[in-house]
């Protein structure tokens, strides 16, 4: 039981800004950490939903509400997935060989490509949220707030299913410790969150889930072919890619109702 609680606290303190005691990870607490990764998404979604309802009560304009919700989601997560996304974007746009790309991802400095990639995805996420808010369909916002759980379920499965591209680092450590139980828990979270998205978003929810599954599969194949495995930065890149694509799909379901 202590191992499970340690894994939960480690996941929440590492992947969110939830005010919990900060813990250094060790081999025992890594055992179930990824099983709780979707729960960190639940916390992030709760913060975003609170800002959504508060801004509605204050009758704030949709464009400002979208900005506040997006900032709340980023603040609740601590932006660790965006950091991974930026590092991976720098590596991809460098067009170097796999070994050099892994070195670039490991570098703590951000390059111009990382800044451009971050600006682009945040702009797209903001525009998608603003479009959903303008449509005044609460069911689509409900689906959007399930996305942090959904994307972390897929990203978590990606992380534990692929071998580590490096022989050290956190991904290597928790990949070695993850078990079939962790995989089963992640699949359960994935099925529940997929069902919730489809329940609220209807046909566009089906498209969102299927598209996300395909993106995850193709990205996993790419990671194996290019890097012979995964890294934490690649998992962060996939997470951001999934959330951005899903938000755009939900936004388009409002803009193009005849298609959905």
N, C-alpha and C positions, 0 to 999 in steps of 0.2 A: 504493500500500500504506500509506503514511504517513497519507493521508486516512482510510482505513478504520480504522486503529488509533486515530487521534485521535477518530473518531466513536464507537468502542467505549468508549474511556476516558471520553469526555464523557458518554455514556449511563449508564455504571456510576457515575460520580461524581455525576451529577445526580439519578438516580432510585433510588439505593441508598446505603447507608452503607458500602459496600465500601471498605476503606482503600486508595484509589488517589489519586494526586496530583490535587488539585482544579484544574480548568481552566476558564478563562473561555471561553465559546463564541464562535466566529467563523464567518464564512460558509463556510469550507472544511470545518470539522469538523462542520457541521450536515448535510452532504450525505447521510450514511448513518446519522445518529444514530437515527432512528426504526426503521431496520432492525434495530437491536440492542435495541430496547425490550423485545421478548419475552425476550431473554436476561437482562435485569435481573430478570424474573419467575422465571427459572430459579434465579438466585442467591437470591432471596427464599424460594423454595420449598425450596431446600436447607437454609437456616437453620431454617425451620419444621420440616422433616423431622428434622433433627438434634435439635431440642428434643423432638419427638414420641418418637423412639426412646430418648433419654436419660431422659425422664420415665417411659416404660414400664419401663425397666431399674430405675429407682428405685422403681417401684410406687406412683406418686403417684395420688391419686384423680382421676377423670375430670374433675370440675369444675375442679380446680386445673390439670390438664393442658391443658384447653381455654383457660384464661386465659393460661397460659405460652406456648402455641403462638400465640395471637392476638397477644400482646405481642411475640413474636419476629418474626412477620411484619411488624408495624408498625415495629419497630426496624430491621429489615433494609432496609425501603423508605425509611426516613426520614420517612414520613408525608406525602410531598409530594402524593400523590393524595387523601389525606384533607383536606389544606388546600384543594385545588381543589374537592372535594366541599362543604366547609363554605362557601366563598365563593359557589358556585353556589346552594346551599340558601338562603343569606341573600337572594340576588337573587330567586329564584323566589317565596319566601314574602312578599317585599315587595309583590308585585302591582303593580309599576310598569311603565312602558313599557320597550321594549327598550334605549333609550339609557341610562336610569337604571339598569337592571339591569346593564349592562356597567360602569357606574361603580361600582356596589356590589361587583361581582366584583373590580374593580381595587383596592378599598380593602383595606388590610392588616388592619384591625380586624375581629374576629368579633362578630356580633350574637347575640341570644338564639336566633333561628331556627337559626343555624349550630350552636350548642351542642346544642340539642334534636335536630337532625338527626344530628349525630355520635354523640350518646348512643344514639339509636335504632338506627342501623345497626351500631354496635359491639355493642350488646346482642343484636341479632339474629344477628350473626356468631358471637358467643360461644355463644349458645344452640344454634345449628346445629352448631357444632363439638362441643359437649358431647353433643348427641344422637347424632352420628356415633360419637363415642368410646364412648358407652354401648352402642351396638349391637355394638361389638367386631368390626366388619367392616373388615379392613385394606384391602380393595379400594376401599371408599368413601373412606378417608383418602388412598389413592393418587390417586384422582380429584380429591380436594380440593386436593392439592399440585400438581396440574397447572393448577389455576385461575389462579394468577398469570401463567403463560405465556399461557394462553387469553385471559384478560381484557385483557392488554396487547396481544395481537395484534389483537383487535377495536377496542380504544381507539386503537391506532396507525393502523389503517385508517380509522377515523372522522376522525382528526386530519389525515391527508394527503389524504383524499378531498374534504373540504369546504373551501371558501374560508375565509380568516380573517375573523372578524367585526370585527377591528381592523386598522388599517393600520400597527401597530407591535407590538413584543413578540416573545417567543420563538416562539409559534405561527406568527406571520406569517413570521418568518425561516426556520424549518425547512420550513414549507409551501412557500415559494418555491424551496427547494433540493431537495426530495424529488423522486425520479424514478420511472419505471416499475419500475426494479430494486428500489427500496425496497418498492414495492407488492407485487411478486412474492415477495420474501422474507417479508413479513408474511403473505401468503396461505399460503405454505408452512408457517410456524409455526402459523397458525390450523388448517390441515388436520391437521398432526401432533398438536397438542394436542387437537383435537376427537376424533381417532381414539383417543388415549390415554384420554380421559374416557369414551368409549363402551366401550372395551375393559374398563376396570375397573368402571364403574358400570352397564353393560348398558342396559336400557331407560330407566332414570332418566338415564343419560348422554345418550341420544338426546334426551330431553325437555330436559335442561340445555342442550345445544348449540343445539337449535332455538329454545328460549325466549330464549337469549342473542342469537341472530341477529336474532330479531324485535324484541327490545328495542333493539338497536343501530340497526336500520333505522328504527323509530319515533322514536328519539331524534335520529337524523340529520335526519329530516324535520322534527321539531319545531325543531331548531337552525336549519335553513334558513329555515323560516317565521317564526320569532320573531326571530332575530338575523342572518339572511342569511349564516350561516357558523358556524364553531367558534372556541373559545378553549381555552387550556390548562386553565382551570378547568372548562369543560364536559366536556373529555376526562377529567379527574379524576373528575367527577361520574358519568360513564358507567362508568368503571372500577369505582368503588365499588358502583354499582348492579348491575353484572354479577356481581361477586364475591359480593355479599350474596344476590342472587336464586339464583345457582348453588348456594351453600352450603345455602340453605333447601330447594332442590329435592332435593339429595342427602340432607339430613336427613329429609325427608318420605318418601323412598324406603325408609328404615328404619322409620319410624313407621307407614306405610301400605303394607306389602308387597303387599297384594292389588291395589293400584292400579298397581304398577310391575312 
